[in-house]
Amino acid sequence: MQSSGAATGHIGSIGMGDHACQFYRTAQDLSQTLIPYFKIGLENNQACVWVTAQPYPSERALSELRAAVPGSDRAVASGQLQIYSYDEWYLKYARLGMDELVRVWFERKDEAVATGYAGLRISGNGSFITRDAWPAFMAYERALNAVLRDQPMVTLCSYWLDSCAGDDVRDVIECHGCGWSKHEERWEALAFSVDGAGQEVAVESCDIAQLMEELLHTYTSSVRLEGDPIFLFKPQAANLRLIIAELAANAAKHGALAHPGGTVRIQWQVFINGTRRLQVRWSEAGTSNLVVPEKVGAGTHLLARVAENFERVFEPSGMSCSFELSLGGRTIRFDG
């Protein structure tokens, strides 16, 4: 089993009181995150409940955890680690209301603490949720999110990106306090930038040009960057990184970056429309026989939710799109 450093890094940032989400694409994505997630829990004397679903069944989960964490079988035997398939867990509680479901987790937490554990670590997978059951499940997620803060509990909920429509992505993001999405070989943070007092939490800044160059270094000769020097704070940079990574991946597979001589021009500017806003335009050229997608993919749905005023146009020479991000008055701009 291989685990990426990026996955371990973001998993390590999830702590007690957090209700986190992640959008994955493959079983390997789940392996990269959930194995280190539960390794941290077992090594820190936390009771662990892992509810699995396809494409990462309980048998594979336990097998890979055994390889990564010596003593996993002892943890299972003692009850510290409990692994269920979704039908064993969720169908058992299918008739309960959302308040009762939340109460089940709190009872588990109280039992764990009384037994001597430092808290309760939970992970579930929402890939099995049917369209009819989706509203009720989101209500349950919102109820859980409202009561987790300051509790000795941590939860990581996984959702299969390819099965999520645009509204689904929005629903999940609104029900959690932090989250990530898998793009190419790296996990990109979704910006959850407001704390309980309504203040942005992160203060680190990032140069927009440096961010672009980092993401597009493979295509340096084919990409032209145009814009003023601007430094973004962490939540703003996280959203922009997510968008550019998705656009670059699509261009490398189907667009200008997949064709010899193809080019991408990225322009940005800051303007004020009530608040300070970043406007970005992505323009591809040199694409021959461009095929317009028959349906809107999950990645595009996600971009449309992360960005504002997202517009995309398919032209004979290539795709172009534009979008905006709110800067909330918190950027550093150098005019000379």
C-alpha positions as CSV (number, residue, x, y, z in Angstrom):
1,M,0.0,0.0,0.0
2,Q,1.3,3.5,-0.9
3,S,0.2,6.6,0.9
4,S,0.9,10.1,-0.5
5,G,2.5,12.7,1.7
6,A,-0.1,15.2,0.6
7,A,-2.9,13.0,1.8
8,T,-1.2,12.4,5.2
9,G,-0.6,16.1,5.5
10,H,-4.2,17.2,5.2
11,I,-5.5,14.3,7.3
12,G,-3.1,15.3,10.0
13,S,-4.8,18.7,10.2
14,I,-8.2,17.2,11.2
15,G,-8.6,17.4,14.9
16,M,-11.1,16.8,17.7
17,G,-14.3,18.7,17.1
18,D,-13.9,18.8,13.3
19,H,-16.6,17.5,10.9
20,A,-14.6,17.1,7.7
21,C,-15.5,16.0,4.2
22,Q,-13.6,14.8,1.2
23,F,-14.6,14.2,-2.5
24,Y,-12.7,11.2,-3.9
25,R,-12.6,9.5,-7.3
26,T,-11.1,6.1,-6.7
27,A,-10.6,3.4,-4.0
28,Q,-6.9,4.3,-3.9
29,D,-7.9,7.9,-2.9
30,L,-9.7,6.5,0.1
31,S,-6.8,4.3,1.0
32,Q,-4.5,7.3,0.9
33,T,-6.6,9.2,3.4
34,L,-8.4,6.8,5.6
35,I,-5.5,4.6,6.5
36,P,-3.5,7.5,8.0
37,Y,-6.7,8.9,9.4
38,F,-7.3,5.8,11.5
39,K,-3.6,5.3,12.2
40,I,-3.6,8.6,13.9
41,G,-6.6,7.6,16.0
42,L,-5.2,4.3,17.1
43,E,-1.9,5.8,18.0
44,N,-3.6,8.5,20.1
45,N,-5.8,6.1,22.1
46,Q,-9.0,7.0,20.4
47,A,-11.9,4.7,19.8
48,C,-12.5,4.3,16.1
49,V,-15.6,3.5,14.1
50,W,-15.1,3.1,10.3
51,V,-18.2,2.6,8.2
52,T,-17.1,1.5,4.7
53,A,-18.8,1.3,1.3
54,Q,-17.9,0.4,-2.2
55,P,-15.4,0.9,-3.8
56,Y,-13.5,0.4,-0.6
57,P,-15.1,-2.5,1.3
58,S,-14.5,-3.4,4.9
59,E,-12.3,-6.4,4.0
60,R,-9.8,-4.3,2.0
61,A,-9.9,-1.5,4.7
62,L,-8.9,-3.9,7.5
63,S,-6.3,-5.6,5.3
64,E,-4.6,-2.4,4.4
65,L,-4.8,-1.0,8.0
66,R,-3.1,-4.2,9.2
67,A,-0.2,-3.6,6.9
68,A,0.1,0.0,8.0
69,V,-0.6,-0.3,11.7
70,P,0.9,-3.1,13.8
71,G,-1.6,-4.2,16.4
72,S,-4.7,-3.5,14.3
73,D,-6.1,-7.0,15.1
74,R,-5.6,-6.3,18.8
75,A,-7.5,-3.1,18.4
76,V,-10.4,-5.0,16.8
77,A,-10.4,-7.6,19.4
78,S,-10.5,-5.1,22.2
79,G,-13.2,-3.0,20.6
80,Q,-11.1,0.1,20.1
81,L,-11.5,-0.3,16.3
82,Q,-14.8,-1.3,14.8
83,I,-15.2,-1.6,11.0
84,Y,-18.6,-2.0,9.4
85,S,-20.0,-2.2,5.9
86,Y,-22.6,0.4,5.2
87,D,-25.4,-2.2,5.2
88,E,-24.4,-3.4,8.7
89,W,-24.4,0.2,10.1
90,Y,-26.7,2.6,8.2
91,L,-29.4,0.1,7.5
92,K,-29.4,-0.9,11.1
93,Y,-30.4,2.7,12.0
94,A,-32.4,3.5,8.8
95,R,-35.6,4.0,10.8
96,L,-34.1,6.5,13.2
97,G,-34.6,10.3,12.8
98,M,-31.7,12.6,12.5
99,D,-31.7,13.6,16.2
100,E,-31.7,9.9,17.1
101,L,-28.8,9.2,14.8
102,V,-26.8,12.0,16.3
103,R,-27.6,10.6,19.7
104,V,-26.2,7.3,18.7
105,W,-22.8,8.9,18.0
106,F,-22.9,10.8,21.3
107,E,-23.6,7.6,23.1
108,R,-20.7,5.9,21.4
109,K,-18.5,8.9,22.4
110,D,-19.6,8.7,26.0
111,E,-19.0,5.0,26.1
112,A,-15.5,5.4,24.6
113,V,-14.5,8.1,27.1
114,A,-15.9,6.1,30.0
115,T,-13.8,3.1,28.9
116,G,-10.6,5.3,29.0
117,Y,-10.2,6.4,25.4
118,A,-9.3,9.9,24.5
119,G,-12.3,10.4,22.2
120,L,-14.1,9.0,19.2
121,R,-12.9,9.0,15.6
122,I,-15.5,8.3,12.9
123,S,-15.5,7.9,9.2
124,G,-18.4,7.2,6.9
125,N,-19.0,7.0,3.1
126,G,-22.0,8.6,1.4
127,S,-21.6,6.9,-1.9
128,F,-24.6,4.6,-1.3
129,I,-27.1,7.3,-0.5
130,T,-30.0,7.2,-3.0
131,R,-31.5,10.3,-4.5
132,D,-34.7,9.9,-2.4
133,A,-32.7,9.6,0.8
134,W,-30.3,12.5,0.0
135,P,-32.3,15.3,1.7
136,A,-32.7,13.3,4.9
137,F,-29.1,12.4,5.0
138,M,-28.0,16.0,4.5
139,A,-30.3,17.0,7.4
140,Y,-28.5,14.4,9.5
141,E,-25.1,15.8,8.4
142,R,-26.2,19.4,9.3
143,A,-27.5,18.2,12.7
144,L,-24.2,16.5,13.4
145,N,-22.1,19.5,12.3
146,A,-24.0,21.8,14.6
147,V,-23.1,19.8,17.8
148,L,-19.5,18.5,17.2
149,R,-17.6,21.6,18.1
150,D,-15.6,21.2,21.3
151,Q,-16.6,17.5,21.6
152,P,-13.9,14.8,21.9
153,M,-15.1,13.5,18.5
154,V,-13.8,13.9,14.9
155,T,-15.6,12.8,11.8
156,L,-14.4,12.4,8.1
157,C,-17.2,11.9,5.6
158,S,-16.3,10.7,2.1
159,Y,-18.3,11.4,-1.1
160,W,-17.7,10.0,-4.6
161,L,-17.2,13.1,-6.8
162,D,-18.4,11.4,-10.0
163,S,-21.8,10.7,-8.5
164,C,-22.3,14.2,-7.1
165,A,-24.3,16.7,-9.0
166,G,-23.6,20.4,-8.5
167,D,-26.3,20.8,-5.8
168,D,-24.9,17.7,-4.0
169,V,-21.5,19.3,-3.8
170,R,-22.9,22.5,-2.4
171,D,-25.0,20.5,0.1
172,V,-22.0,18.6,1.4
173,I,-19.8,21.6,1.7
174,E,-22.5,23.5,3.7
175,C,-22.8,20.6,6.1
176,H,-19.1,20.4,7.1
177,G,-16.5,22.6,8.6
178,C,-13.5,21.7,6.4
179,G,-12.9,19.6,3.3
180,W,-10.7,18.5,0.4
181,S,-11.2,17.3,-3.2
182,K,-8.8,15.0,-5.2
183,H,-7.5,16.5,-8.4
184,E,-4.8,14.7,-10.4
185,E,-2.3,13.4,-7.8
186,R,-3.0,16.0,-5.1
187,W,-5.7,16.9,-2.6
188,E,-6.9,20.5,-2.9
189,A,-8.4,22.2,0.2
190,L,-11.9,23.6,-0.1
191,A,-12.0,27.0,1.6
192,F,-14.0,27.1,4.8
193,S,-12.7,30.4,5.9
194,V,-15.2,31.7,8.6
195,D,-15.0,30.9,12.3
196,G,-17.7,31.3,14.9
197,A,-17.1,35.0,15.2
198,G,-17.4,35.5,11.4
199,Q,-13.7,36.1,11.0
200,E,-11.4,34.5,8.4
201,V,-9.1,32.1,10.3
202,A,-6.2,31.8,7.9
203,V,-3.6,34.6,7.6
204,E,-1.0,33.1,5.4
205,S,-0.6,34.8,2.0
206,C,0.2,33.4,-1.5
207,D,1.4,35.2,-4.6
208,I,-1.1,34.5,-7.4
209,A,1.6,34.3,-10.1
210,Q,3.6,31.9,-8.0
211,L,0.5,29.8,-7.5
212,M,-0.2,29.6,-11.2
213,E,3.4,28.8,-12.0
214,E,3.5,26.0,-9.5
215,L,0.4,24.4,-10.8
216,L,1.3,24.8,-14.5
217,H,5.1,24.3,-14.5
218,T,4.7,21.2,-16.7
219,Y,3.3,23.5,-19.5
220,T,5.6,26.5,-19.1
221,S,6.2,27.0,-22.8
222,S,2.4,26.8,-23.6
223,V,1.0,29.1,-20.9
224,R,1.0,32.9,-20.8
225,L,0.2,34.7,-17.5
226,E,-1.0,38.3,-17.4
227,G,-2.0,40.2,-14.4
228,D,-0.9,42.5,-11.6
229,P,1.1,41.1,-8.6
230,I,-1.5,40.1,-6.0
231,F,-1.1,38.2,-2.8
232,L,-4.1,36.1,-1.7
233,F,-4.8,34.9,1.8
234,K,-5.0,31.1,2.3
235,P,-8.8,30.5,1.8
236,Q,-8.8,32.5,-1.4
237,A,-5.7,30.7,-2.7
238,A,-7.2,27.3,-1.9
239,N,-10.2,28.0,-4.0
240,L,-8.2,29.4,-6.9
241,R,-5.8,26.4,-6.7
242,L,-8.7,24.0,-7.0
243,I,-10.1,25.8,-10.0
244,I,-6.8,26.1,-11.9
245,A,-5.9,22.5,-11.2
246,E,-9.2,21.3,-12.6
247,L,-9.0,23.5,-15.7
248,A,-5.4,22.4,-16.4
249,A,-6.3,18.7,-16.0
250,N,-9.2,19.1,-18.6
251,A,-6.9,21.1,-21.0
252,A,-4.3,18.4,-20.8
253,K,-6.8,15.6,-21.6
254,H,-9.1,17.2,-24.1
255,G,-8.0,20.8,-24.8
256,A,-5.2,23.0,-25.8
257,L,-2.5,21.4,-23.6
258,A,-3.2,18.1,-25.3
259,H,-2.3,19.5,-28.8
260,P,1.1,20.4,-30.2
261,G,1.2,24.2,-30.5
262,G,-1.8,24.6,-28.2
263,T,-1.7,27.6,-25.8
264,V,-3.4,28.8,-22.7
265,R,-3.6,32.5,-21.7
266,I,-4.6,33.3,-18.1
267,Q,-5.5,36.9,-17.3
268,W,-6.6,38.3,-13.9
269,Q,-7.5,41.6,-12.4
270,V,-8.9,43.0,-9.1
271,F,-12.0,45.1,-9.3
272,I,-14.6,46.5,-6.8
273,N,-18.2,45.6,-7.1
274,G,-19.5,46.2,-3.6
275,T,-16.5,44.2,-2.3
276,R,-13.0,43.5,-3.7
277,R,-13.2,40.7,-6.3
278,L,-10.7,38.8,-8.4
279,Q,-11.7,38.2,-12.0
280,V,-9.9,35.5,-14.0
281,R,-10.1,34.6,-17.6
282,W,-8.8,31.3,-19.0
283,S,-8.5,31.2,-22.8
284,E,-7.3,28.2,-24.9
285,A,-6.1,28.4,-28.5
286,G,-4.6,26.0,-31.1
287,T,-7.2,23.2,-30.6
288,S,-8.4,21.5,-33.7
289,N,-11.6,19.5,-34.0
290,L,-12.7,20.5,-30.5
291,V,-15.5,18.2,-29.3
292,V,-18.0,19.8,-27.1
293,P,-18.8,17.5,-24.1
294,E,-22.2,15.9,-24.3
295,K,-22.8,16.4,-20.5
296,V,-21.5,18.5,-17.8
297,G,-19.0,16.6,-15.7
298,A,-18.6,16.4,-11.9
299,G,-15.5,18.6,-12.0
300,T,-17.3,21.4,-13.8
301,H,-20.1,21.2,-11.2
302,L,-17.6,21.6,-8.5
303,L,-16.0,24.6,-10.2
304,A,-19.3,26.3,-10.6
305,R,-19.9,26.0,-6.9
306,V,-16.4,27.1,-5.8
307,A,-16.2,30.0,-8.3
308,E,-18.7,32.8,-8.8
309,N,-20.2,33.9,-12.1
310,F,-18.5,30.9,-13.8
311,E,-19.0,31.0,-17.6
312,R,-17.6,28.7,-20.2
313,V,-17.6,29.0,-24.0
314,F,-16.5,26.4,-26.6
315,E,-15.1,28.0,-29.8
316,P,-13.5,26.3,-32.8
317,S,-10.0,27.3,-31.7
318,G,-10.5,26.2,-28.1
319,M,-12.4,26.6,-24.8
320,S,-12.5,29.8,-22.8
321,C,-14.0,30.5,-19.4
322,S,-14.2,33.3,-16.9
323,F,-15.0,33.4,-13.2
324,E,-14.8,35.5,-10.1
325,L,-13.7,35.0,-6.5
326,S,-14.6,37.3,-3.6
327,L,-11.6,38.7,-1.9
328,G,-13.5,40.1,1.1
329,G,-11.2,43.1,1.3
330,R,-8.2,40.9,2.3
331,T,-5.6,41.0,-0.4
332,I,-2.2,42.6,-0.8
333,R,-1.7,44.3,-4.1
334,F,1.6,45.9,-5.3
335,D,1.3,48.6,-7.9
336,G,4.9,49.2,-8.5
